[in-house]
Amino acid sequence: MLQCASIQSPTGGEKDTNPPTILSSKPKQAETKVKPSRIEIQFDEFFVLKNLSNELLISPPLNKAPIISQKGKSLFIDLQEELNNNSTYTLNFGKGIADYHEGNVLKDYTLVFSTGAELDSLQIQGNITACPDKTLPEDLIVGIYQTDSLTKDSTIYLNKPDYFSLIDEQNQFHIKHIRDGSYELIAFKDVNANYKYDGASEQIAFHDKIININDSVAYKIWLFSEEDTLKLLDNKDNGRIHWAYNKEIDTATFHADTTLKYFSKIKKDSLFLWPYNMSSDSAYVWAKVGQRCDSILIKKDSLKRNINILPLSSDYLKDGKNLHLKTSAPITNIDNSKIELVADSVQIDFTLIKGDFTLDIEFEHLVNKKYNLIIHQGAIKGINKSENDSTNISFFTKGESTLAKLKINTTLQNTVYFIELLKEGVIMETIDAGKPLYFEKLLPARYEMRLIVDSNQDGKWTAGNYFENVLPEKVYYYPELINLRANWELEVDWEINP
């Protein structure tokens, strides 16, 4: 009783966790026969706008952006164009409104009204899957365009959707208040926020049939990047000729003076050519890809004189596999005496197998060992007097008791496909459907798994084409990460519904 009181600031009660409440709106919620030029919404408290100009989505979309303002506890949206007759409009405010003091966001508020005698009540829903990668981008618009045919034209390039929505956290879309009719379903990444598809620079997904809104179907569409027109992005003459294009190259031909010798290679979106034995100081070389032909002038004094050994894709070498090395330039000769393979300070016998750009080391594996491959300077010879710098490559082997196995049972029948096992986005193993679905001798870790439907049977994922109404090859990801443990075989049942 004699001690001093503890002096503290008043708590002010419990923290406010409620967002602003709508007291009234003009037009009213679900009002019909109204065509406002200004929309007014009154709240029960003061509020702040959080990037509302970008958060506010109006469907059907307007050609001119509205002017947004606030005064006191009221929000005003002044429309800059007359609304269409007999149309239901939906305003979704996203996360653009929050209370003034605590910043509590008003979520999922939507204002609906009609300029006609009744509200359109039909709806469409479904989900989107990205392919071949798993993650969907931001700024994804899902829209429908009223049409009676699937004739592909410039509509999606020139016009905004008749109705649209965004996707939720489960990659699902739900477009409400649609007028009865037939529509084309399109989704695209709206990079420049113009509500129009801008070609291969933006990813696209589409349904390959006309949709009747009366059908109660959940639609599934796949988002992908269309192949762009082949373009040359860059070419360089620095001892090797390098043509870089805007998409992957399958085949190409090279043309040069008949006296010029060269090595060539295709790698993803690039073409490489290494000339040698040039009889003149300079010469032209042409690369032809499809109907496109690109040339470059090479100079004899610019030719490189070094060979780099590329890093291993994995330090772990499976039992029975050769150590496979790749080089940055062609190999013409190998000096075996300048290459050593060592384990526990003991020299290991090996055999070398040379390719134009590869070097395979064949040896008898010892389990649970760490190896060093020492490639001394000048061991690898190339064109134009090129050679390697001294390189030390480390790798290891494992015994069966320290490794994992994975068996897969799928429900997919009568379909050509292949399955890829990925770790941190890198493809570690691939199995074709014609082989037993069984991965073995895997390092214990957490993996992703995806199945790619190989419709054209070319062994890789193929994009679709909107104008040709060709869908991309479908990609299915196993819904969970697969945790593989040492000395353990995991069997998974994978139900796939095409």
Buried (B, 14 or more C-beta within 10 A) or exposed (E): EEEEEEEEEEEEEEEEEEBBEBEEBBBEEEBBEBBBEEBBBBBEBEBBBBEBEEBBBBBBBBEEEBEBEBEEBBBBBEBEEEBBEEBBBBBBBBBBBBBEEEEBBBEEBBBBBBBBEEBBEBBBBBBBBBBBBEEBBEEBBBBBBBBEEEEBEEBBEEBBBBBBBBBEEEBBBBBBBBBEBBBBBBBBBBEEEEBBBBEBEBBBBBBEEEBEBEEEEEBBBBBBBBBEEBEBEEBEBEBBBBBBBEBEBEEBEBEBEEEBEBBBBBEEBBBBBBBBEBEEEEBEBEBBBEEEEBBBEBEBEEBBEEBBBEEBEEEBBBBEEBBBBBBBBBBBEBEEEBBBBBBEEEEBEBEEEEEEBEBBBEBEBBEEBEBBBBBBEEBBBBBBEBBBEEBEBEBEBBBEEBBBBBBBEBEBEEBBBBBBBBBEEEEBBEBEBEEEBEBBBBBBBEBBBBBBBBBEEEEEBBBBBBEEBBBBBBBBBBEEEBEBEBEEEBEBEBEBEE
